[in-house]
Amino acid sequence: MDLGWILTFAAGDARQTPQISFAVEGGSGTTVPDFSIEVDDVDAVYRRAIERGLPIEYQIADEPWGVRRFYVRDPFGKLVNILAHC
């Protein structure tokens, strides 16, 4: 996948294999996250993050490239992109 601001490489079926991406921005004008993790139910993870008072850096959103995601800061200050493909 090459969107101009992010380039992702995957072997085989991209839904079931490890991927690596290189980005110059985070998409939608956001900062490049320190890492991304795909989850089965991003809305449930978002609700749990809110309930626990975790610092949400980018509110949950449906992005034009086919993911639903949000950013949160982990306890070590790393910016984490939590997402699910739509």
KESE-310279 format. One record per atom (N, C-alpha, C, O): residue number from 0; residue in one letter; x, y, z. Coordinates in Angstrom, 3 decimals. Layout:
KESE-310279
SITE;nr;rest;x;y;z
SITE;NUM;A;X;Y;Z;
...
END
This chain:
KESE-310279
SITE;nr;rest;x;y;z
SITE;0;M;0.851;-1.166;0.000;
SITE;0;M;0.000;0.000;0.000;
SITE;0;M;0.898;1.230;0.000;
SITE;0;M;1.829;1.330;0.799;
SITE;1;D;0.614;2.156;-0.893;
SITE;1;D;1.369;3.408;-0.955;
SITE;1;D;0.368;4.560;-1.084;
SITE;1;D;-0.235;4.755;-2.139;
SITE;2;L;0.203;5.316;0.002;
SITE;2;L;-0.712;6.456;-0.005;
SITE;2;L;0.022;7.781;-0.152;
SITE;2;L;-0.579;8.844;-0.001;
SITE;3;G;1.309;7.725;-0.442;
SITE;3;G;2.094;8.936;-0.581;
SITE;3;G;2.748;9.364;0.719;
SITE;3;G;3.898;9.804;0.713;
SITE;4;W;2.049;9.246;1.817;
SITE;4;W;2.578;9.617;3.127;
SITE;4;W;2.887;8.393;3.986;
SITE;4;W;3.537;8.504;5.026;
SITE;5;I;2.414;7.214;3.539;
SITE;5;I;2.711;5.959;4.232;
SITE;5;I;2.888;4.869;3.188;
SITE;5;I;2.150;4.796;2.205;
SITE;6;L;3.873;4.034;3.424;
SITE;6;L;4.167;2.903;2.551;
SITE;6;L;4.175;1.662;3.435;
SITE;6;L;4.946;1.581;4.390;
SITE;7;T;3.312;0.690;3.114;
SITE;7;T;3.180;-0.518;3.925;
SITE;7;T;3.550;-1.740;3.098;
SITE;7;T;3.144;-1.887;1.945;
SITE;8;F;4.335;-2.612;3.725;
SITE;8;F;4.734;-3.861;3.094;
SITE;8;F;4.160;-5.015;3.908;
SITE;8;F;4.177;-4.982;5.139;
SITE;9;A;3.646;-6.047;3.213;
SITE;9;A;3.137;-7.245;3.873;
SITE;9;A;3.380;-8.429;2.951;
SITE;9;A;3.414;-8.278;1.730;
SITE;10;A;3.548;-9.597;3.534;
SITE;10;A;3.724;-10.814;2.754;
SITE;10;A;2.404;-11.570;2.737;
SITE;10;A;1.763;-11.733;3.775;
SITE;11;G;2.002;-12.028;1.568;
SITE;11;G;0.793;-12.834;1.471;
SITE;11;G;-0.459;-12.031;1.748;
SITE;11;G;-0.580;-10.882;1.324;
SITE;12;D;-1.392;-12.643;2.465;
SITE;12;D;-2.666;-12.022;2.818;
SITE;12;D;-2.415;-10.968;3.888;
SITE;12;D;-2.125;-11.303;5.036;
SITE;13;A;-2.527;-9.693;3.517;
SITE;13;A;-2.195;-8.580;4.423;
SITE;13;A;-3.046;-8.568;5.688;
SITE;13;A;-2.679;-7.905;6.657;
SITE;14;R;-4.167;-9.277;5.709;
SITE;14;R;-5.012;-9.287;6.902;
SITE;14;R;-4.511;-10.258;7.957;
SITE;14;R;-4.965;-10.217;9.101;
SITE;15;Q;-3.575;-11.136;7.587;
SITE;15;Q;-3.170;-12.168;8.536;
SITE;15;Q;-1.666;-12.301;8.704;
SITE;15;Q;-1.209;-13.228;9.372;
SITE;16;T;-0.899;-11.421;8.130;
SITE;16;T;0.552;-11.520;8.245;
SITE;16;T;1.111;-10.235;8.825;
SITE;16;T;0.463;-9.189;8.778;
SITE;17;P;2.313;-10.316;9.370;
SITE;17;P;2.944;-9.091;9.864;
SITE;17;P;3.122;-8.070;8.738;
SITE;17;P;3.340;-8.422;7.579;
SITE;18;Q;3.025;-6.825;9.114;
SITE;18;Q;3.208;-5.723;8.187;
SITE;18;Q;4.218;-4.746;8.778;
SITE;18;Q;4.390;-4.668;9.994;
SITE;19;I;4.876;-4.009;7.904;
SITE;19;I;5.717;-2.913;8.357;
SITE;19;I;5.399;-1.707;7.489;
SITE;19;I;5.245;-1.817;6.272;
SITE;20;S;5.305;-0.551;8.141;
SITE;20;S;4.971;0.682;7.430;
SITE;20;S;6.011;1.747;7.733;
SITE;20;S;6.601;1.784;8.813;
SITE;21;F;6.214;2.606;6.754;
SITE;21;F;7.095;3.759;6.898;
SITE;21;F;6.256;4.981;6.557;
SITE;21;F;5.651;5.040;5.487;
SITE;22;A;6.214;5.968;7.469;
SITE;22;A;5.324;7.110;7.288;
SITE;22;A;6.060;8.424;7.520;
SITE;22;A;6.993;8.508;8.318;
SITE;23;V;5.609;9.446;6.794;
SITE;23;V;6.134;10.797;7.001;
SITE;23;V;5.125;11.661;7.743;
SITE;23;V;5.449;12.770;8.167;
SITE;24;E;3.901;11.159;7.903;
SITE;24;E;2.874;11.777;8.745;
SITE;24;E;1.943;10.680;9.190;
SITE;24;E;2.010;9.559;8.685;
SITE;25;G;1.074;10.990;10.134;
SITE;25;G;0.169;9.981;10.677;
SITE;25;G;-1.127;9.837;9.923;
SITE;25;G;-1.939;8.977;10.262;
SITE;26;G;-1.350;10.658;8.904;
SITE;26;G;-2.618;10.648;8.173;
SITE;26;G;-3.603;11.598;8.812;
SITE;26;G;-3.616;11.758;10.032;
SITE;27;S;-4.424;12.227;8.001;
SITE;27;S;-5.404;13.210;8.474;
SITE;27;S;-4.745;14.331;9.270;
SITE;27;S;-5.354;14.907;10.171;
SITE;28;G;-3.483;14.638;8.924;
SITE;28;G;-2.767;15.731;9.584;
SITE;28;G;-2.235;15.410;10.963;
SITE;28;G;-1.844;16.318;11.696;
SITE;29;T;-2.210;14.139;11.335;
SITE;29;T;-1.753;13.761;12.669;
SITE;29;T;-0.252;13.486;12.685;
SITE;29;T;0.383;13.335;11.641;
SITE;30;T;0.287;13.428;13.877;
SITE;30;T;1.674;13.065;14.109;
SITE;30;T;1.884;11.596;13.771;
SITE;30;T;0.959;10.795;13.899;
SITE;31;V;3.088;11.235;13.343;
SITE;31;V;3.407;9.823;13.121;
SITE;31;V;3.443;9.126;14.481;
SITE;31;V;4.195;9.541;15.363;
SITE;32;P;2.635;8.067;14.666;
SITE;32;P;2.657;7.369;15.953;
SITE;32;P;3.950;6.574;16.120;
SITE;32;P;4.635;6.253;15.149;
SITE;33;D;4.264;6.264;17.384;
SITE;33;D;5.433;5.435;17.664;
SITE;33;D;5.210;3.999;17.186;
SITE;33;D;6.139;3.347;16.710;
SITE;34;F;3.991;3.519;17.315;
SITE;34;F;3.649;2.221;16.740;
SITE;34;F;2.136;2.112;16.612;
SITE;34;F;1.385;2.878;17.216;
SITE;35;S;1.710;1.142;15.813;
SITE;35;S;0.292;0.892;15.572;
SITE;35;S;-0.024;-0.548;15.926;
SITE;35;S;0.813;-1.442;15.797;
SITE;36;I;-1.254;-0.750;16.375;
SITE;36;I;-1.714;-2.105;16.665;
SITE;36;I;-3.143;-2.235;16.162;
SITE;36;I;-3.989;-1.378;16.418;
SITE;37;E;-3.398;-3.325;15.442;
SITE;37;E;-4.746;-3.590;14.950;
SITE;37;E;-5.465;-4.502;15.928;
SITE;37;E;-4.904;-5.490;16.402;
SITE;38;V;-6.712;-4.161;16.226;
SITE;38;V;-7.531;-4.924;17.168;
SITE;38;V;-8.821;-5.356;16.481;
SITE;38;V;-9.193;-4.817;15.439;
SITE;39;D;-9.493;-6.330;17.074;
SITE;39;D;-10.745;-6.809;16.494;
SITE;39;D;-11.892;-5.821;16.668;
SITE;39;D;-12.713;-5.659;15.766;
SITE;40;D;-11.955;-5.153;17.833;
SITE;40;D;-13.067;-4.243;18.132;
SITE;40;D;-12.514;-2.921;18.661;
SITE;40;D;-12.374;-2.736;19.870;
SITE;41;V;-12.206;-2.013;17.752;
SITE;41;V;-11.587;-0.736;18.137;
SITE;41;V;-12.516;0.094;19.021;
SITE;41;V;-12.041;0.831;19.884;
SITE;42;D;-13.822;-0.012;18.823;
SITE;42;D;-14.754;0.768;19.644;
SITE;42;D;-14.724;0.302;21.097;
SITE;42;D;-14.789;1.124;22.011;
SITE;43;A;-14.627;-1.005;21.320;
SITE;43;A;-14.540;-1.531;22.689;
SITE;43;A;-13.236;-1.088;23.349;
SITE;43;A;-13.238;-0.716;24.523;
SITE;44;V;-12.132;-1.122;22.618;
SITE;44;V;-10.848;-0.688;23.171;
SITE;44;V;-10.894;0.803;23.483;
SITE;44;V;-10.373;1.237;24.511;
SITE;45;Y;-11.509;1.585;22.609;
SITE;45;Y;-11.655;3.032;22.830;
SITE;45;Y;-12.455;3.299;24.112;
SITE;45;Y;-12.059;4.127;24.932;
SITE;46;R;-13.583;2.593;24.279;
SITE;46;R;-14.399;2.764;25.490;
SITE;46;R;-13.594;2.431;26.746;
SITE;46;R;-13.672;3.149;27.742;
SITE;47;R;-12.829;1.354;26.702;
SITE;47;R;-12.013;0.970;27.863;
SITE;47;R;-10.934;2.014;28.140;
SITE;47;R;-10.641;2.311;29.298;
SITE;48;A;-10.349;2.565;27.096;
SITE;48;A;-9.335;3.612;27.289;
SITE;48;A;-9.949;4.836;27.959;
SITE;48;A;-9.350;5.412;28.866;
SITE;49;I;-11.134;5.234;27.520;
SITE;49;I;-11.842;6.377;28.122;
SITE;49;I;-12.174;6.074;29.583;
SITE;49;I;-11.940;6.907;30.458;
SITE;50;E;-12.719;4.886;29.848;
SITE;50;E;-13.077;4.497;31.218;
SITE;50;E;-11.880;4.531;32.156;
SITE;50;E;-12.026;4.857;33.334;
SITE;51;R;-10.722;4.206;31.657;
SITE;51;R;-9.499;4.175;32.477;
SITE;51;R;-8.806;5.531;32.539;
SITE;51;R;-7.784;5.680;33.209;
SITE;52;G;-9.359;6.514;31.846;
SITE;52;G;-8.794;7.861;31.890;
SITE;52;G;-7.481;8.009;31.132;
SITE;52;G;-6.690;8.903;31.433;
SITE;53;L;-7.243;7.142;30.154;
SITE;53;L;-6.013;7.242;29.370;
SITE;53;L;-6.061;8.493;28.484;
SITE;53;L;-7.133;8.877;28.017;
SITE;54;P;-4.929;9.115;28.256;
SITE;54;P;-4.893;10.350;27.458;
SITE;54;P;-5.090;10.061;25.964;
SITE;54;P;-4.193;9.554;25.291;
SITE;55;I;-6.276;10.395;25.469;
SITE;55;I;-6.595;10.227;24.050;
SITE;55;I;-6.016;11.418;23.303;
SITE;55;I;-6.373;12.562;23.586;
SITE;56;E;-5.129;11.160;22.357;
SITE;56;E;-4.460;12.218;21.598;
SITE;56;E;-5.182;12.530;20.288;
SITE;56;E;-5.059;13.634;19.757;
SITE;57;Y;-5.931;11.562;19.769;
SITE;57;Y;-6.699;11.729;18.529;
SITE;57;Y;-7.963;10.909;18.701;
SITE;57;Y;-7.908;9.690;18.864;
SITE;58;Q;-9.093;11.582;18.664;
SITE;58;Q;-10.367;10.911;18.923;
SITE;58;Q;-10.679;9.886;17.836;
SITE;58;Q;-10.191;9.983;16.710;
SITE;59;I;-11.489;8.916;18.192;
SITE;59;I;-11.825;7.841;17.260;
SITE;59;I;-12.442;8.423;15.989;
SITE;59;I;-13.277;9.326;16.039;
SITE;60;A;-12.009;7.881;14.850;
SITE;60;A;-12.448;8.419;13.560;
SITE;60;A;-12.381;7.337;12.492;
SITE;60;A;-11.534;6.445;12.538;
SITE;61;D;-13.293;7.436;11.530;
SITE;61;D;-13.248;6.610;10.327;
SITE;61;D;-12.417;7.365;9.299;
SITE;61;D;-12.765;8.478;8.906;
SITE;62;E;-11.321;6.758;8.867;
SITE;62;E;-10.402;7.425;7.953;
SITE;62;E;-10.700;7.032;6.506;
SITE;62;E;-11.197;5.935;6.249;
SITE;63;P;-10.398;7.920;5.566;
SITE;63;P;-10.723;7.657;4.168;
SITE;63;P;-9.981;6.467;3.554;
SITE;63;P;-10.382;5.985;2.495;
SITE;64;W;-8.913;5.984;4.190;
SITE;64;W;-8.176;4.853;3.631;
SITE;64;W;-8.648;3.521;4.206;
SITE;64;W;-7.985;2.500;4.027;
SITE;65;G;-9.802;3.527;4.902;
SITE;65;G;-10.445;2.274;5.295;
SITE;65;G;-10.136;1.742;6.673;
SITE;65;G;-10.261;0.541;6.910;
SITE;66;V;-9.733;2.613;7.595;
SITE;66;V;-9.545;2.171;8.975;
SITE;66;V;-10.344;3.062;9.913;
SITE;66;V;-10.636;4.218;9.606;
SITE;67;R;-10.690;2.498;11.062;
SITE;67;R;-11.272;3.249;12.178;
SITE;67;R;-10.206;3.212;13.244;
SITE;67;R;-9.691;2.138;13.557;
SITE;68;R;-9.853;4.370;13.823;
SITE;68;R;-8.708;4.407;14.726;
SITE;68;R;-8.791;5.546;15.722;
SITE;68;R;-9.620;6.449;15.612;
SITE;69;F;-7.891;5.469;16.709;
SITE;69;F;-7.659;6.568;17.644;
SITE;69;F;-6.226;6.465;18.128;
SITE;69;F;-5.584;5.423;17.996;
SITE;70;Y;-5.732;7.563;18.691;
SITE;70;Y;-4.384;7.597;19.272;
SITE;70;Y;-4.515;7.739;20.779;
SITE;70;Y;-5.383;8.453;21.281;
SITE;71;V;-3.633;7.042;21.492;
SITE;71;V;-3.577;7.126;22.942;
SITE;71;V;-2.099;7.162;23.345;
SITE;71;V;-1.244;6.633;22.634;
SITE;72;R;-1.807;7.785;24.484;
SITE;72;R;-0.444;7.759;25.033;
SITE;72;R;-0.337;6.600;26.006;
SITE;72;R;-1.190;6.427;26.877;
SITE;73;D;0.715;5.807;25.854;
SITE;73;D;0.918;4.723;26.809;
SITE;73;D;1.616;5.276;28.054;
SITE;73;D;2.019;6.439;28.058;
SITE;74;P;1.767;4.474;29.105;
SITE;74;P;2.372;4.976;30.356;
SITE;74;P;3.806;5.490;30.205;
SITE;74;P;4.301;6.207;31.074;
SITE;75;F;4.474;5.128;29.109;
SITE;75;F;5.849;5.567;28.879;
SITE;75;F;5.913;6.779;27.954;
SITE;75;F;6.999;7.221;27.580;
SITE;76;G;4.739;7.320;27.583;
SITE;76;G;4.686;8.506;26.737;
SITE;76;G;4.696;8.225;25.251;
SITE;76;G;4.732;9.161;24.453;
SITE;77;K;4.666;6.963;24.854;
SITE;77;K;4.662;6.616;23.431;
SITE;77;K;3.259;6.824;22.843;
SITE;77;K;2.247;6.548;23.487;
SITE;78;L;3.235;7.314;21.608;
SITE;78;L;1.977;7.551;20.903;
SITE;78;L;1.583;6.277;20.170;
SITE;78;L;2.311;5.805;19.296;
SITE;79;V;0.422;5.721;20.530;
SITE;79;V;-0.039;4.447;20.004;
SITE;79;V;-1.274;4.662;19.134;
SITE;79;V;-2.256;5.260;19.573;
SITE;80;N;-1.216;4.177;17.913;
SITE;80;N;-2.330;4.202;16.972;
SITE;80;N;-3.046;2.870;17.105;
SITE;80;N;-2.480;1.833;16.759;
SITE;81;I;-4.284;2.874;17.600;
SITE;81;I;-5.072;1.654;17.744;
SITE;81;I;-6.130;1.679;16.661;
SITE;81;I;-6.875;2.652;16.544;
SITE;82;L;-6.206;0.614;15.862;
SITE;82;L;-7.053;0.653;14.668;
SITE;82;L;-7.702;-0.678;14.373;
SITE;82;L;-7.311;-1.726;14.888;
SITE;83;A;-8.713;-0.597;13.522;
SITE;83;A;-9.342;-1.772;12.915;
SITE;83;A;-9.697;-1.386;11.486;
SITE;83;A;-10.085;-0.248;11.222;
SITE;84;H;-9.563;-2.329;10.573;
SITE;84;H;-9.988;-2.071;9.204;
SITE;84;H;-11.515;-2.101;9.134;
SITE;84;H;-12.167;-2.946;9.747;
SITE;85;C;-12.053;-1.176;8.386;
SITE;85;C;-13.520;-1.076;8.257;
SITE;85;C;-14.033;-2.054;7.221;
SITE;85;C;-15.237;-2.116;6.974;
END
